[in-house]
Amino acid sequence: MTSVLNLFRSHAGEAERFYSLYLIRLSANGRSNRVIEACRQIRRHAARAGQPLAADFTIDFEIDALCKRREFSSAWRQLRRFERLVFRRPIDLTARSWPPAQLSWFLDRHPNILYFLGRFKLARRLMDAILEDTFSRPRAGLSFHMLGYIYKPVPRPKSRLDVTLYHIYRELGSSLEDWPLWSSFVKGFHLKVFQVTGISQQQLLRDPSLLRAFCERISRELDERLSAGVSRGERDLIEPAAKVLRYQEDVARKKEAIMDSVRRREQQVAEIFPDLR
């Protein structure tokens, strides 16, 4: 097992930044086993340096790697441990309700892993509560922003981030029409989004199965518009194509201007962590 350099000694002020970049690169390269090994070594380094809390950020990376290895029971145990570190006590998942801080923390974590553990009823309760809290504070573009949490055109989730409300409801024999916020969600899209997709608001309200075509048409349109690969959400669909293009060209120029800095940072990370070379 390759040792991870103890940056809490050599790069004390930048340890988290460099470790995070290292773990991101490992994860992007599909090296889940190495991510888990490295996370545990980093936590040991932090403990020996008398700074155990400085390595808490690694737990999220480890949970993600465990999920990629489909070790969902282990990921759940680590998530519950992480939860106690963040909130200083276990969250009562049987409670009638949860404060906003806990609900926002659940997103992308608890319901997704519960889905793979087959605990669909609890996953649904948590997702319903998260979304109820989110939609209680309406704002422009909210439905578009939350679309990926409600539905993805993925027949059977293979990864944690594939899981949506639709998948959880389907496992319980329900439709998104049964979701109490279905109407509010659909009516929250700008009318121009329906024009782009060729699916009317009323059609989608009556038939949630149209979400597949709705999402696919949105994706095709964004693929044509987002030349720099940077999205501003619903604005990229409802603003004139020429205005979106100008923004994308501006983003592309700015990205090019910082590429030297990015390459230097990547080189520095590779020098600190030889196993990335």
C-alpha positions as CSV (number, residue, x, y, z in Angstrom):
1,M,0.0,0.0,0.0
2,T,1.5,3.4,-1.1
3,S,1.8,5.8,1.8
4,V,0.2,9.2,1.6
5,L,2.5,12.1,2.5
6,N,1.6,13.7,5.8
7,L,0.7,17.3,4.7
8,F,-0.3,18.3,8.2
9,R,3.4,18.7,8.7
10,S,4.8,19.8,5.4
11,H,1.8,21.9,4.0
12,A,-0.1,22.6,7.2
13,G,-2.1,25.6,5.9
14,E,-3.0,23.9,2.6
15,A,-3.4,20.2,3.6
16,E,-7.2,20.1,3.0
17,R,-6.9,21.7,-0.4
18,F,-4.2,19.4,-1.7
19,Y,-5.7,16.3,-0.2
20,S,-9.1,17.2,-1.7
21,L,-7.5,17.7,-5.2
22,Y,-5.7,14.4,-4.8
23,L,-8.9,12.5,-3.9
24,I,-10.8,14.2,-6.7
25,R,-8.2,13.0,-9.2
26,L,-8.2,9.5,-7.8
27,S,-12.0,9.4,-7.9
28,A,-12.1,10.7,-11.5
29,N,-9.7,7.9,-12.5
30,G,-12.0,5.3,-11.0
31,R,-9.5,4.4,-8.3
32,S,-12.1,3.8,-5.5
33,N,-9.9,1.3,-3.6
34,R,-7.1,3.9,-3.4
35,V,-9.5,6.6,-2.4
36,I,-10.6,4.5,0.7
37,E,-7.0,3.7,1.6
38,A,-5.9,7.3,1.2
39,C,-8.9,8.7,3.3
40,R,-8.0,6.4,6.2
41,Q,-4.3,7.4,6.0
42,I,-5.2,11.1,5.9
43,R,-7.4,10.7,9.0
44,R,-4.6,8.9,10.8
45,H,-2.2,11.7,9.9
46,A,-4.6,14.3,11.2
47,A,-5.1,12.4,14.5
48,R,-1.3,12.1,15.0
49,A,-1.0,15.8,14.4
50,G,-3.5,16.5,17.1
51,Q,-6.1,17.8,14.5
52,P,-8.5,14.9,14.0
53,L,-11.4,17.2,12.9
54,A,-9.2,18.6,10.1
55,A,-9.7,15.4,8.1
56,D,-13.4,15.1,8.5
57,F,-13.8,16.1,4.8
58,T,-12.4,12.8,3.8
59,I,-15.4,10.9,5.0
60,D,-17.6,12.1,2.2
61,F,-14.9,10.9,-0.3
62,E,-14.9,7.5,1.4
63,I,-18.6,7.2,1.3
64,D,-18.7,8.0,-2.4
65,A,-15.9,5.4,-3.1
66,L,-17.8,2.8,-1.0
67,C,-20.9,3.4,-3.1
68,K,-18.9,3.1,-6.3
69,R,-17.8,-0.3,-5.0
70,R,-21.5,-1.0,-4.2
71,E,-20.7,-1.5,-0.6
72,F,-23.8,0.3,0.5
73,S,-24.0,-1.1,4.0
74,S,-20.5,0.1,4.8
75,A,-21.3,3.5,3.1
76,W,-24.4,3.8,5.4
77,R,-22.3,3.1,8.5
78,Q,-19.8,5.7,7.5
79,L,-22.6,8.2,6.7
80,R,-24.1,7.7,10.2
81,R,-20.7,8.3,11.7
82,F,-20.2,11.4,9.6
83,E,-23.6,12.6,10.7
84,R,-22.6,12.3,14.4
85,L,-19.5,14.4,13.7
86,V,-21.4,17.1,11.9
87,F,-24.4,17.4,14.3
88,R,-22.7,16.1,17.5
89,R,-25.4,13.4,17.9
90,P,-27.3,10.9,15.7
91,I,-30.2,12.2,13.7
92,D,-33.5,10.6,14.6
93,L,-34.6,9.2,11.2
94,T,-38.0,8.2,12.8
95,A,-38.8,11.8,13.7
96,R,-42.0,13.5,12.4
97,S,-39.9,16.3,10.9
98,W,-36.3,17.6,10.7
99,P,-34.8,21.1,10.8
100,P,-33.7,22.7,7.5
101,A,-30.0,22.2,8.3
102,Q,-30.5,18.4,8.5
103,L,-32.8,18.3,5.5
104,S,-30.3,20.0,3.2
105,W,-27.6,17.7,4.5
106,F,-29.7,14.6,3.6
107,L,-29.7,15.6,-0.1
108,D,-27.5,13.3,-2.2
109,R,-26.8,11.2,0.8
110,H,-29.4,9.4,3.0
111,P,-32.2,8.7,0.5
112,N,-29.8,7.6,-2.2
113,I,-28.0,5.1,-0.1
114,L,-31.3,3.9,1.5
115,Y,-32.5,3.2,-2.0
116,F,-29.7,0.7,-2.6
117,L,-30.3,-0.9,0.8
118,G,-33.9,-1.5,-0.2
119,R,-35.3,0.8,2.5
120,F,-37.6,2.6,0.1
121,K,-40.2,3.8,2.6
122,L,-37.7,5.7,4.7
123,A,-36.0,7.0,1.5
124,R,-39.4,8.4,0.3
125,R,-40.1,10.0,3.7
126,L,-36.7,11.8,3.6
127,M,-37.0,12.9,0.0
128,D,-40.5,14.1,0.5
129,A,-39.4,16.1,3.5
130,I,-36.3,17.5,1.7
131,L,-38.4,18.6,-1.3
132,E,-41.2,20.0,0.8
133,D,-38.7,22.2,2.6
134,T,-37.0,23.3,-0.7
135,F,-40.2,24.2,-2.5
136,S,-41.5,26.1,0.6
137,R,-39.1,28.8,-0.5
138,P,-40.0,29.3,-4.2
139,R,-37.7,31.3,-6.5
140,A,-37.2,31.7,-10.2
141,G,-35.7,28.6,-11.8
142,L,-36.2,26.3,-8.8
143,S,-38.1,23.5,-10.6
144,F,-35.4,23.5,-13.3
145,H,-32.7,23.4,-10.7
146,M,-34.4,20.5,-8.8
147,L,-35.3,18.5,-11.9
148,G,-32.3,16.2,-11.5
149,Y,-33.5,15.2,-8.0
150,I,-37.0,14.5,-9.2
151,Y,-36.2,12.6,-12.4
152,K,-33.4,11.3,-14.5
153,P,-34.0,9.2,-17.7
154,V,-32.1,6.3,-16.1
155,P,-34.0,3.0,-16.2
156,R,-32.2,1.4,-13.3
157,P,-29.9,3.4,-11.0
158,K,-26.3,2.1,-11.0
159,S,-24.7,4.9,-8.9
160,R,-25.7,6.9,-5.9
161,L,-26.3,10.0,-7.9
162,D,-28.6,8.2,-10.4
163,V,-31.3,7.9,-7.7
164,T,-34.2,10.3,-8.0
165,L,-37.6,10.7,-6.4
166,Y,-39.1,8.9,-9.4
167,H,-37.0,5.8,-8.8
168,I,-37.9,5.7,-5.1
169,Y,-41.6,6.1,-5.9
170,R,-41.5,3.5,-8.6
171,E,-40.1,0.9,-6.2
172,L,-43.1,1.6,-3.9
173,G,-45.6,1.1,-6.8
174,S,-46.3,4.9,-7.0
175,S,-46.2,7.5,-9.7
176,L,-44.9,11.1,-9.4
177,E,-48.6,12.1,-9.7
178,D,-48.8,10.8,-6.1
179,W,-46.2,13.2,-5.0
180,P,-48.0,16.1,-3.2
181,L,-45.8,18.7,-4.9
182,W,-46.1,17.4,-8.4
183,S,-48.4,20.2,-9.6
184,S,-46.2,22.9,-8.0
185,F,-43.1,21.4,-9.5
186,V,-44.5,21.3,-13.0
187,K,-46.0,24.8,-12.8
188,G,-42.6,26.1,-11.5
189,F,-41.0,25.8,-15.0
190,H,-40.9,28.9,-17.1
191,L,-43.3,28.6,-20.0
192,K,-40.5,28.9,-22.5
193,V,-39.1,25.6,-21.3
194,F,-42.3,23.9,-22.4
195,Q,-42.0,25.7,-25.8
196,V,-38.4,24.4,-26.2
197,T,-39.5,20.8,-25.4
198,G,-42.7,20.8,-27.4
199,I,-44.5,19.4,-24.3
200,S,-47.1,21.6,-22.8
201,Q,-47.5,22.2,-19.1
202,Q,-50.9,20.6,-19.1
203,Q,-49.6,17.5,-20.9
204,L,-46.9,17.0,-18.4
205,L,-49.3,17.6,-15.4
206,R,-51.5,14.8,-16.7
207,D,-48.8,12.4,-17.7
208,P,-45.5,12.2,-15.7
209,S,-44.2,9.6,-18.1
210,L,-43.5,12.5,-20.5
211,L,-40.7,13.5,-18.2
212,R,-38.3,11.3,-20.2
213,A,-38.9,13.1,-23.4
214,F,-39.0,16.4,-21.5
215,C,-35.5,15.8,-20.1
216,E,-34.0,14.5,-23.3
217,R,-35.2,17.5,-25.3
218,I,-33.8,19.9,-22.6
219,S,-30.5,18.0,-22.8
220,R,-30.3,18.2,-26.6
221,E,-31.0,22.0,-26.5
222,L,-28.4,22.6,-23.8
223,D,-25.8,20.6,-25.7
224,E,-26.2,23.0,-28.6
225,R,-26.2,26.1,-26.5
226,L,-23.5,25.4,-23.8
227,S,-20.4,25.5,-25.9
228,A,-18.2,26.2,-22.9
229,G,-19.9,23.6,-20.8
230,V,-21.0,26.1,-18.1
231,S,-24.7,26.3,-17.2
232,R,-26.6,29.1,-15.5
233,G,-29.7,26.9,-15.1
234,E,-33.0,27.8,-16.7
235,R,-31.7,31.0,-18.1
236,D,-29.8,29.1,-20.7
237,L,-33.1,27.8,-22.2
238,I,-35.3,30.9,-21.9
239,E,-32.8,33.6,-23.0
240,P,-32.2,34.2,-26.7
241,A,-29.7,31.8,-28.2
242,A,-27.4,34.7,-29.3
243,K,-27.2,36.0,-25.7
244,V,-26.4,32.5,-24.3
245,L,-23.7,32.2,-27.0
246,R,-22.1,35.5,-26.0
247,Y,-22.0,34.3,-22.4
248,Q,-20.5,31.0,-23.4
249,E,-17.8,32.7,-25.5
250,D,-16.9,34.9,-22.5
251,V,-16.7,31.9,-20.2
252,A,-14.4,30.1,-22.8
253,R,-12.1,33.1,-22.9
254,K,-11.9,33.3,-19.1
255,K,-11.3,29.5,-18.9
256,E,-8.4,29.8,-21.4
257,A,-6.9,32.6,-19.4
258,I,-6.7,30.5,-16.2
259,M,-5.5,27.3,-17.9
260,D,-1.8,28.0,-17.1
261,S,-2.7,28.3,-13.4
262,V,-4.8,25.1,-13.6
263,R,-1.9,23.2,-15.2
264,R,0.6,24.5,-12.6
265,R,-1.8,23.3,-9.8
266,E,-2.1,19.9,-11.4
267,Q,1.6,19.6,-11.7
268,Q,2.1,20.6,-8.1
269,V,-0.5,17.9,-7.0
270,A,1.3,15.3,-9.1
271,E,4.6,16.2,-7.5
272,I,3.2,15.8,-4.0
273,F,1.4,12.5,-4.8
274,P,3.6,10.4,-7.1
275,D,0.9,7.7,-7.6
276,L,-1.0,10.2,-9.8
277,R,1.7,10.3,-12.4
